[in-house]
Amino acid sequence: MPIAVDIDVMLARRKMSVGELAERVGITPANLAVLKNGRAKAVRFATLAALCEVLECQPGDLLRWEPEDAEAGAQAGLDPSTTGR
């Protein structure tokens, strides 16, 4: 999927556990794990807003777009900076 989720990065920066974030946002740890690991098909704006409020960040700090080719190269162990793209 071309949308990468960087919740782990923000959790590390805030020195916060997944369980604490889930509790403060009001979602289950299992649902947060689905979102965090990039397996979610959608995210409600209310959930995204709550994540941003708790983590004191912007949506762009949690989500970013990556071209499909870069993801395929990453999965194959290729460095996108060496593929000429």
C-alpha positions as a printed Julia matrix, in Angstrom:
85×3 Matrix{Float64}:
   0.0    0.0     0.0
   1.4    3.43   -0.87
   0.44   4.95    2.5
   3.07   4.35    5.17
   2.16   4.69    8.85
   4.75   6.17   11.21
   2.97   5.79   14.55
   5.98   3.85   15.88
   8.21   6.85   15.21
   5.95   9.19   17.17
   5.56   6.67   20.0
   9.35   6.49   20.34
   9.7   10.28   20.24
   7.04  10.65   22.94
   8.38   7.69   24.95
   4.87   6.26   25.06
   3.7    2.65   24.91
   1.12   1.29   22.49
  -1.13   0.46   25.43
  -0.97   3.99   26.82
  -1.67   5.51   23.41
  -4.61   3.18   22.8
  -6.09   4.03   26.2
  -5.65   7.78   25.76
  -7.08   7.72   22.21
  -9.98   5.47   23.18
  -9.36   2.51   20.87
  -8.36  -1.06   21.6
  -4.68  -2.01   21.5
  -5.57  -4.55   18.79
  -7.13  -1.87   16.57
  -4.17   0.42   17.16
  -1.83  -2.43   16.16
  -3.77  -2.9    12.89
  -3.37   0.8    12.14
   0.24   0.98   13.34
   1.33  -2.0    11.23
  -0.24  -0.63    8.06
  -2.93  -3.29    7.81
  -5.87  -0.86    8.17
  -7.96  -0.15    5.08
  -9.24   3.15    6.5
  -8.95   5.45    9.49
 -11.69   7.69   10.83
 -10.84  11.37   10.95
 -11.95  11.38   14.6
  -9.37   8.67   15.37
  -6.67  10.48   13.4
  -7.5   13.72   15.24
  -7.32  11.93   18.61
  -3.95  10.38   17.7
  -2.63  13.82   16.72
  -3.95  15.39   19.91
  -2.43  12.76   22.2
   0.88  12.61   20.3
   0.96  16.4    19.79
   1.66  16.09   16.08
   0.19  16.68   12.64
  -1.45  14.0    10.44
   1.58  14.18    8.15
   3.77  13.08   11.04
   1.78   9.83   11.2
   0.96   9.15    7.54
   3.0    9.55    4.38
   2.62   8.55    0.76
   5.2    6.35   -0.92
   5.12   5.44   -4.6
   4.15   1.82   -5.24
   7.5    1.2    -6.96
   9.41   2.24   -3.84
   7.42  -0.2    -1.72
   8.07  -3.07   -4.14
  11.77  -2.23   -4.14
  11.87  -2.03   -0.34
  10.2   -5.42   -0.06
  12.79  -6.83   -2.46
  15.56  -5.29   -0.35
  16.41  -2.57   -2.87
  17.41   0.95   -1.86
  15.13   3.4    -3.77
  17.97   5.93   -3.89
  20.01   3.53   -6.05
  17.25   2.67   -8.51
  17.37   6.06  -10.25
  13.95   7.18   -9.06
